[in-house]
Amino acid sequence: MPKIESEKGLSWKRRTTKKQLLIWLGWLIGVSIIVFAWQLISEKTVWFFVQDAPRQAADIGVRMVPPKWSYTSKLIKPVWDTINIATIGTMIAIIIAVPVAFLAARNTTPHKIFRVAALFIIVSSRSVNSLIWALMLVFILGPGIVAGTIAIGLRSIGFCAKLLYEAIEEIDHSQVEAVEATGAKTSQKILFGIIPQVLPTIAGVAVYRWDINIRESTILGLVGAGGIGLQLNGSINTLAWTQVSMILIIIFITVLISEWVSAKIRYAII
């Protein structure tokens, strides 16, 4: 801490005057940005609708009660489609993410060019939300669960590959050196020295991502990518609020079961 002389002798200050001025300047810039952003939001916000929102929400809540229990039978197939979208999409992601992860890891990539390409794939996948992937794929492939499945897979590649390549870089290299000492080739080092160490991570990441994909798959139907979201979108558009409440209950139960299943599987793996 800097020393500053005073009439009574030496005194201490937490920061120098220059540093304190820089901190105040930073606060001034931050507050200015917040005020500017608030002005932009205020200019494009109809505050009457904001004030009326609690009354509208209460009105919709009343219309959603009681849920239309007879509608449950029509939701079995959409829920099954949602689970299939999440499951197959996760499988596609893991199949692609594993080699991408090995190319991205510093200790397994054959060349820096491959690592850059793998990191580009990871960043590209993680940068685009699954709903946007689904929207683009619906235009390309048409509406249906195929577009939803591929969208989930494309979104999950980056997530899975990032966690896996970090796990590959953190392996115990003594095990790899032991395999290498036997005269093993590169492929054999990966097969017998690296994969056994990261296999639990691969399984854990796959289960964890499947759990996330169950939740993400429930809304893909809003853009025509199949699943229970398609029923939800139709019910909202027709103002069938009792059906909406029933769909939300089914989604909640589905997510709850997926959480329980994934927790059990992760516990078994670990």
C-alpha atoms as a printed R data frame, in Angstrom:
    type eleno elety resid chain resno       x       y       z
1   ATOM     1    CA   MET     A     1   0.000   0.000   0.000
2   ATOM     2    CA   PRO     A     2   1.341   3.509  -0.792
3   ATOM     3    CA   LYS     A     3   2.595   5.796   1.984
4   ATOM     4    CA   ILE     A     4   1.400   9.404   2.025
5   ATOM     5    CA   GLU     A     5   2.909  12.007   4.365
6   ATOM     6    CA   SER     A     6   0.627  14.184   6.482
7   ATOM     7    CA   GLU     A     7   1.091  16.712   9.265
8   ATOM     8    CA   LYS     A     8   0.985  13.926  11.854
9   ATOM     9    CA   GLY     A     9   3.490  11.789  10.042
10  ATOM    10    CA   LEU     A    10   2.912   8.795   7.771
11  ATOM    11    CA   SER     A    11  -0.575   7.570   6.905
12  ATOM    12    CA   TRP     A    12  -1.803   4.742   4.717
13  ATOM    13    CA   LYS     A    13  -4.230   4.781   1.836
14  ATOM    14    CA   ARG     A    14  -5.774   1.746   0.198
15  ATOM    15    CA   ARG     A    15  -5.210   3.071  -3.333
16  ATOM    16    CA   THR     A    16  -3.244   5.799  -5.041
17  ATOM    17    CA   THR     A    17  -5.132   8.815  -6.345
18  ATOM    18    CA   LYS     A    18  -4.559   7.681  -9.924
19  ATOM    19    CA   LYS     A    19  -5.934   4.213  -9.252
20  ATOM    20    CA   GLN     A    20  -8.952   5.625  -7.417
21  ATOM    21    CA   LEU     A    21  -9.726   7.965 -10.331
22  ATOM    22    CA   LEU     A    22  -9.524   5.030 -12.752
23  ATOM    23    CA   ILE     A    23 -11.979   3.053 -10.609
24  ATOM    24    CA   TRP     A    24 -14.401   5.984 -10.542
25  ATOM    25    CA   LEU     A    25 -14.017   6.345 -14.296
26  ATOM    26    CA   GLY     A    26 -14.858   2.641 -14.717
27  ATOM    27    CA   TRP     A    27 -17.959   3.031 -12.583
28  ATOM    28    CA   LEU     A    28 -18.991   6.107 -14.590
29  ATOM    29    CA   ILE     A    29 -18.625   4.246 -17.875
30  ATOM    30    CA   GLY     A    30 -20.557   1.248 -16.527
31  ATOM    31    CA   VAL     A    31 -23.427   3.379 -15.226
32  ATOM    32    CA   SER     A    32 -23.528   5.316 -18.510
33  ATOM    33    CA   ILE     A    33 -23.849   2.084 -20.494
34  ATOM    34    CA   ILE     A    34 -26.674   0.874 -18.232
35  ATOM    35    CA   VAL     A    35 -28.534   4.202 -18.542
36  ATOM    36    CA   PHE     A    36 -28.091   4.213 -22.331
37  ATOM    37    CA   ALA     A    37 -29.321   0.594 -22.610
38  ATOM    38    CA   TRP     A    38 -32.316   1.392 -20.391
39  ATOM    39    CA   GLN     A    39 -33.228   4.336 -22.634
40  ATOM    40    CA   LEU     A    40 -33.096   2.113 -25.732
41  ATOM    41    CA   ILE     A    41 -35.327  -0.482 -24.040
42  ATOM    42    CA   SER     A    42 -37.760   2.178 -22.800
43  ATOM    43    CA   GLU     A    43 -38.161   3.693 -26.254
44  ATOM    44    CA   LYS     A    44 -39.268   0.337 -27.708
45  ATOM    45    CA   THR     A    45 -41.416  -0.810 -24.785
46  ATOM    46    CA   VAL     A    46 -45.173  -0.251 -24.566
47  ATOM    47    CA   TRP     A    47 -45.430   0.295 -20.823
48  ATOM    48    CA   PHE     A    48 -49.212  -0.067 -20.840
49  ATOM    49    CA   PHE     A    49 -48.788  -3.734 -21.759
50  ATOM    50    CA   VAL     A    50 -46.208  -4.151 -19.004
51  ATOM    51    CA   GLN     A    51 -48.578  -2.642 -16.429
52  ATOM    52    CA   ASP     A    52 -51.417  -4.828 -17.703
53  ATOM    53    CA   ALA     A    53 -49.284  -8.013 -17.712
54  ATOM    54    CA   PRO     A    54 -50.188  -9.183 -14.159
55  ATOM    55    CA   ARG     A    55 -53.905  -8.992 -14.946
56  ATOM    56    CA   GLN     A    56 -53.445 -10.866 -18.236
57  ATOM    57    CA   ALA     A    57 -51.323 -13.545 -16.540
58  ATOM    58    CA   ALA     A    58 -53.964 -14.006 -13.835
59  ATOM    59    CA   ASP     A    59 -56.693 -14.273 -16.489
60  ATOM    60    CA   ILE     A    60 -54.777 -16.953 -18.420
61  ATOM    61    CA   GLY     A    61 -54.046 -18.782 -15.169
62  ATOM    62    CA   VAL     A    62 -57.772 -18.957 -14.403
63  ATOM    63    CA   ARG     A    63 -58.509 -20.232 -17.922
64  ATOM    64    CA   MET     A    64 -55.894 -23.015 -17.530
65  ATOM    65    CA   VAL     A    65 -57.713 -24.532 -14.541
66  ATOM    66    CA   PRO     A    66 -58.716 -27.306 -14.466
67  ATOM    67    CA   PRO     A    67 -56.373 -29.085 -16.915
68  ATOM    68    CA   LYS     A    68 -58.030 -31.122 -19.636
69  ATOM    69    CA   TRP     A    69 -57.174 -34.605 -18.357
70  ATOM    70    CA   SER     A    70 -58.886 -36.309 -21.314
71  ATOM    71    CA   TYR     A    71 -56.275 -34.724 -23.569
72  ATOM    72    CA   THR     A    72 -53.537 -36.906 -22.033
73  ATOM    73    CA   SER     A    73 -54.123 -39.780 -24.455
74  ATOM    74    CA   LYS     A    74 -53.241 -37.504 -27.383
75  ATOM    75    CA   LEU     A    75 -49.927 -36.549 -25.790
76  ATOM    76    CA   ILE     A    76 -48.413 -40.037 -25.479
77  ATOM    77    CA   LYS     A    77 -47.018 -40.125 -29.034
78  ATOM    78    CA   PRO     A    78 -45.678 -36.517 -28.955
79  ATOM    79    CA   VAL     A    79 -43.914 -37.259 -25.649
80  ATOM    80    CA   TRP     A    80 -42.421 -40.423 -27.132
81  ATOM    81    CA   ASP     A    81 -41.268 -38.407 -30.160
82  ATOM    82    CA   THR     A    82 -39.655 -35.875 -27.823
83  ATOM    83    CA   ILE     A    83 -37.747 -38.614 -25.989
84  ATOM    84    CA   ASN     A    84 -36.627 -40.126 -29.294
85  ATOM    85    CA   ILE     A    85 -35.445 -36.729 -30.562
86  ATOM    86    CA   ALA     A    86 -33.361 -36.227 -27.429
87  ATOM    87    CA   THR     A    87 -31.988 -39.787 -27.369
88  ATOM    88    CA   ILE     A    88 -31.053 -40.126 -31.040
89  ATOM    89    CA   GLY     A    89 -29.769 -36.547 -31.155
90  ATOM    90    CA   THR     A    90 -27.500 -37.253 -28.191
91  ATOM    91    CA   MET     A    91 -26.219 -40.448 -29.817
92  ATOM    92    CA   ILE     A    92 -25.390 -38.556 -33.018
93  ATOM    93    CA   ALA     A    93 -23.601 -35.879 -30.994
94  ATOM    94    CA   ILE     A    94 -21.470 -38.353 -29.034
95  ATOM    95    CA   ILE     A    95 -20.469 -40.272 -32.181
96  ATOM    96    CA   ILE     A    96 -19.218 -37.037 -33.769
97  ATOM    97    CA   ALA     A    97 -17.949 -35.378 -30.577
98  ATOM    98    CA   VAL     A    98 -15.510 -38.147 -29.594
99  ATOM    99    CA   PRO     A    99 -13.248 -37.871 -32.685
100 ATOM   100    CA   VAL     A   100 -13.600 -34.076 -32.632
101 ATOM   101    CA   ALA     A   101 -12.459 -34.064 -28.990
102 ATOM   102    CA   PHE     A   102  -9.383 -36.168 -29.806
103 ATOM   103    CA   LEU     A   103  -8.510 -33.737 -32.601
104 ATOM   104    CA   ALA     A   104  -9.014 -30.737 -30.288
105 ATOM   105    CA   ALA     A   105  -6.942 -32.061 -27.364
106 ATOM   106    CA   ARG     A   106  -3.328 -30.878 -27.379
107 ATOM   107    CA   ASN     A   107  -1.932 -34.279 -26.444
108 ATOM   108    CA   THR     A   108  -3.769 -36.255 -29.136
109 ATOM   109    CA   THR     A   109  -4.188 -33.953 -32.123
110 ATOM   110    CA   PRO     A   110  -1.959 -34.947 -35.072
111 ATOM   111    CA   HIS     A   111  -1.411 -31.312 -36.131
112 ATOM   112    CA   LYS     A   112  -2.315 -27.763 -35.098
113 ATOM   113    CA   ILE     A   113  -4.464 -27.385 -38.208
114 ATOM   114    CA   PHE     A   114  -6.669 -30.272 -37.080
115 ATOM   115    CA   ARG     A   115  -6.938 -28.715 -33.629
116 ATOM   116    CA   VAL     A   116  -8.016 -25.359 -35.052
117 ATOM   117    CA   ALA     A   117 -10.613 -27.064 -37.244
118 ATOM   118    CA   ALA     A   118 -11.927 -29.099 -34.283
119 ATOM   119    CA   LEU     A   119 -12.142 -26.017 -32.060
120 ATOM   120    CA   PHE     A   120 -13.992 -24.211 -34.840
121 ATOM   121    CA   ILE     A   121 -16.558 -27.025 -34.935
122 ATOM   122    CA   ILE     A   122 -16.940 -26.877 -31.150
123 ATOM   123    CA   VAL     A   123 -17.419 -23.105 -31.067
124 ATOM   124    CA   SER     A   124 -19.787 -23.120 -34.049
125 ATOM   125    CA   SER     A   125 -21.962 -25.802 -32.486
126 ATOM   126    CA   ARG     A   126 -22.145 -24.095 -29.098
127 ATOM   127    CA   SER     A   127 -22.791 -20.645 -30.570
128 ATOM   128    CA   VAL     A   128 -26.108 -21.532 -32.208
129 ATOM   129    CA   ASN     A   129 -29.113 -22.423 -30.057
130 ATOM   130    CA   SER     A   130 -30.959 -25.658 -30.798
131 ATOM   131    CA   LEU     A   131 -34.113 -23.673 -31.621
132 ATOM   132    CA   ILE     A   132 -32.240 -21.780 -34.349
133 ATOM   133    CA   TRP     A   133 -30.750 -25.023 -35.687
134 ATOM   134    CA   ALA     A   134 -34.267 -26.467 -35.770
135 ATOM   135    CA   LEU     A   135 -35.657 -23.394 -37.536
136 ATOM   136    CA   MET     A   136 -33.038 -23.645 -40.291
137 ATOM   137    CA   LEU     A   137 -33.420 -27.407 -40.646
138 ATOM   138    CA   VAL     A   138 -37.208 -27.163 -40.893
139 ATOM   139    CA   PHE     A   139 -36.721 -24.941 -43.949
140 ATOM   140    CA   ILE     A   140 -34.181 -27.391 -45.407
141 ATOM   141    CA   LEU     A   141 -35.700 -30.775 -44.492
142 ATOM   142    CA   GLY     A   142 -39.301 -29.816 -43.839
143 ATOM   143    CA   PRO     A   143 -41.182 -30.049 -40.550
144 ATOM   144    CA   GLY     A   144 -40.918 -33.213 -38.467
145 ATOM   145    CA   ILE     A   145 -38.813 -35.062 -35.944
146 ATOM   146    CA   VAL     A   146 -35.890 -35.531 -38.372
147 ATOM   147    CA   ALA     A   147 -35.188 -31.805 -38.308
148 ATOM   148    CA   GLY     A   148 -35.534 -31.782 -34.517
149 ATOM   149    CA   THR     A   149 -33.211 -34.755 -34.058
150 ATOM   150    CA   ILE     A   150 -30.466 -33.272 -36.225
151 ATOM   151    CA   ALA     A   151 -30.875 -29.889 -34.505
152 ATOM   152    CA   ILE     A   152 -30.358 -31.479 -31.090
153 ATOM   153    CA   GLY     A   153 -27.349 -33.392 -32.410
154 ATOM   154    CA   LEU     A   154 -25.703 -30.318 -33.940
155 ATOM   155    CA   ARG     A   155 -26.235 -28.286 -30.788
156 ATOM   156    CA   SER     A   156 -24.832 -31.055 -28.555
157 ATOM   157    CA   ILE     A   157 -21.615 -31.720 -30.495
158 ATOM   158    CA   GLY     A   158 -19.824 -28.664 -29.176
159 ATOM   159    CA   PHE     A   159 -20.972 -29.192 -25.591
160 ATOM   160    CA   CYS     A   160 -19.867 -32.829 -25.497
161 ATOM   161    CA   ALA     A   161 -16.619 -32.316 -27.424
162 ATOM   162    CA   LYS     A   162 -15.514 -29.445 -25.176
163 ATOM   163    CA   LEU     A   163 -15.934 -31.476 -21.986
164 ATOM   164    CA   LEU     A   164 -14.307 -34.517 -23.546
165 ATOM   165    CA   TYR     A   165 -11.232 -32.811 -24.950
166 ATOM   166    CA   GLU     A   166 -10.617 -31.161 -21.580
167 ATOM   167    CA   ALA     A   167 -10.829 -34.600 -19.959
168 ATOM   168    CA   ILE     A   168  -8.405 -36.017 -22.551
169 ATOM   169    CA   GLU     A   169  -5.872 -33.269 -21.795
170 ATOM   170    CA   GLU     A   170  -6.069 -34.068 -18.065
171 ATOM   171    CA   ILE     A   171  -5.428 -37.829 -18.296
172 ATOM   172    CA   ASP     A   172  -2.689 -39.644 -16.394
173 ATOM   173    CA   HIS     A   173   0.184 -39.720 -18.895
174 ATOM   174    CA   SER     A   174   2.063 -42.430 -17.042
175 ATOM   175    CA   GLN     A   175  -0.483 -44.978 -18.291
176 ATOM   176    CA   VAL     A   176   0.052 -43.790 -21.865
177 ATOM   177    CA   GLU     A   177   3.822 -43.981 -21.418
178 ATOM   178    CA   ALA     A   178   3.489 -47.545 -20.154
179 ATOM   179    CA   VAL     A   179   1.584 -48.531 -23.300
180 ATOM   180    CA   GLU     A   180   4.077 -46.614 -25.427
181 ATOM   181    CA   ALA     A   181   6.973 -48.507 -23.836
182 ATOM   182    CA   THR     A   182   5.631 -51.750 -25.307
183 ATOM   183    CA   GLY     A   183   6.173 -50.343 -28.804
184 ATOM   184    CA   ALA     A   184   2.494 -49.599 -29.402
185 ATOM   185    CA   LYS     A   185   1.383 -47.532 -32.383
186 ATOM   186    CA   THR     A   186  -0.497 -44.236 -32.024
187 ATOM   187    CA   SER     A   187  -3.855 -45.920 -32.514
188 ATOM   188    CA   GLN     A   188  -2.997 -48.506 -29.855
189 ATOM   189    CA   LYS     A   189  -1.897 -45.785 -27.411
190 ATOM   190    CA   ILE     A   190  -5.269 -44.101 -27.849
191 ATOM   191    CA   LEU     A   191  -7.174 -47.372 -27.624
192 ATOM   192    CA   PHE     A   192  -5.406 -48.816 -24.573
193 ATOM   193    CA   GLY     A   193  -3.892 -45.767 -22.874
194 ATOM   194    CA   ILE     A   194  -6.391 -42.933 -23.276
195 ATOM   195    CA   ILE     A   195  -9.856 -44.305 -23.999
196 ATOM   196    CA   PRO     A   196 -10.044 -46.433 -20.808
197 ATOM   197    CA   GLN     A   197  -9.326 -43.279 -18.786
198 ATOM   198    CA   VAL     A   198 -11.942 -41.087 -20.508
199 ATOM   199    CA   LEU     A   199 -14.605 -43.750 -21.003
200 ATOM   200    CA   PRO     A   200 -16.433 -42.882 -17.738
201 ATOM   201    CA   THR     A   201 -16.344 -39.225 -18.773
202 ATOM   202    CA   ILE     A   202 -17.822 -40.061 -22.173
203 ATOM   203    CA   ALA     A   203 -20.658 -41.987 -20.543
204 ATOM   204    CA   GLY     A   204 -21.246 -39.281 -17.936
205 ATOM   205    CA   VAL     A   205 -21.284 -36.474 -20.512
206 ATOM   206    CA   ALA     A   206 -23.654 -38.447 -22.743
207 ATOM   207    CA   VAL     A   207 -26.142 -38.975 -19.905
208 ATOM   208    CA   TYR     A   208 -25.859 -35.379 -18.726
209 ATOM   209    CA   ARG     A   209 -26.396 -34.029 -22.239
210 ATOM   210    CA   TRP     A   210 -29.341 -36.399 -22.792
211 ATOM   211    CA   ASP     A   211 -30.954 -34.923 -19.695
212 ATOM   212    CA   ILE     A   212 -30.489 -31.402 -21.097
213 ATOM   213    CA   ASN     A   213 -31.758 -32.464 -24.530
214 ATOM   214    CA   ILE     A   214 -35.004 -33.805 -23.079
215 ATOM   215    CA   ARG     A   215 -35.777 -30.283 -21.905
216 ATOM   216    CA   GLU     A   216 -34.633 -28.639 -25.134
217 ATOM   217    CA   SER     A   217 -36.634 -31.082 -27.264
218 ATOM   218    CA   THR     A   218 -39.899 -30.034 -25.619
219 ATOM   219    CA   ILE     A   219 -39.794 -26.622 -27.316
220 ATOM   220    CA   LEU     A   220 -38.551 -27.571 -30.785
221 ATOM   221    CA   GLY     A   221 -42.140 -28.143 -31.900
222 ATOM   222    CA   LEU     A   222 -42.704 -24.392 -31.677
223 ATOM   223    CA   VAL     A   223 -40.842 -24.091 -34.990
224 ATOM   224    CA   GLY     A   224 -42.267 -27.300 -36.480
225 ATOM   225    CA   ALA     A   225 -39.490 -29.716 -35.481
226 ATOM   226    CA   GLY     A   226 -41.811 -32.307 -33.920
227 ATOM   227    CA   GLY     A   227 -42.316 -33.468 -30.373
228 ATOM   228    CA   ILE     A   228 -44.713 -32.249 -27.724
229 ATOM   229    CA   GLY     A   229 -43.818 -28.646 -28.503
230 ATOM   230    CA   LEU     A   230 -45.897 -28.988 -31.664
231 ATOM   231    CA   GLN     A   231 -48.970 -29.752 -29.541
232 ATOM   232    CA   LEU     A   232 -48.112 -26.885 -27.220
233 ATOM   233    CA   ASN     A   233 -47.825 -24.442 -30.109
234 ATOM   234    CA   GLY     A   234 -51.147 -25.584 -31.582
235 ATOM   235    CA   SER     A   235 -52.941 -25.295 -28.257
236 ATOM   236    CA   ILE     A   236 -51.585 -21.787 -27.618
237 ATOM   237    CA   ASN     A   237 -52.562 -20.633 -31.116
238 ATOM   238    CA   THR     A   238 -56.140 -21.892 -30.613
239 ATOM   239    CA   LEU     A   239 -56.290 -20.428 -27.066
240 ATOM   240    CA   ALA     A   240 -57.010 -23.900 -25.645
241 ATOM   241    CA   TRP     A   241 -55.605 -23.041 -22.231
242 ATOM   242    CA   THR     A   242 -56.843 -26.176 -20.471
243 ATOM   243    CA   GLN     A   243 -54.863 -28.217 -23.018
244 ATOM   244    CA   VAL     A   244 -51.839 -25.962 -22.478
245 ATOM   245    CA   SER     A   245 -51.898 -26.627 -18.735
246 ATOM   246    CA   MET     A   246 -52.138 -30.375 -19.381
247 ATOM   247    CA   ILE     A   247 -49.172 -30.239 -21.769
248 ATOM   248    CA   LEU     A   248 -47.116 -28.283 -19.224
249 ATOM   249    CA   ILE     A   249 -47.883 -30.899 -16.582
250 ATOM   250    CA   ILE     A   250 -46.776 -33.693 -18.927
251 ATOM   251    CA   ILE     A   251 -43.578 -31.793 -19.793
252 ATOM   252    CA   PHE     A   252 -42.847 -31.295 -16.094
253 ATOM   253    CA   ILE     A   253 -43.348 -35.012 -15.368
254 ATOM   254    CA   THR     A   254 -41.183 -36.004 -18.357
255 ATOM   255    CA   VAL     A   255 -38.336 -33.722 -17.284
256 ATOM   256    CA   LEU     A   256 -38.638 -34.927 -13.693
257 ATOM   257    CA   ILE     A   257 -38.363 -38.570 -14.766
258 ATOM   258    CA   SER     A   258 -35.401 -37.791 -17.046
259 ATOM   259    CA   GLU     A   259 -33.650 -36.054 -14.135
260 ATOM   260    CA   TRP     A   260 -34.194 -39.118 -11.955
261 ATOM   261    CA   VAL     A   261 -33.027 -41.556 -14.635
262 ATOM   262    CA   SER     A   262 -29.912 -39.534 -15.503
263 ATOM   263    CA   ALA     A   263 -29.019 -39.163 -11.812
264 ATOM   264    CA   LYS     A   264 -29.295 -42.920 -11.286
265 ATOM   265    CA   ILE     A   265 -27.177 -43.675 -14.362
266 ATOM   266    CA   ARG     A   266 -24.508 -41.120 -13.412
267 ATOM   267    CA   TYR     A   267 -24.393 -42.542  -9.892
268 ATOM   268    CA   ALA     A   268 -23.949 -46.053 -11.331
269 ATOM   269    CA   ILE     A   269 -21.163 -44.860 -13.651
270 ATOM   270    CA   ILE     A   270 -19.291 -42.916 -10.998
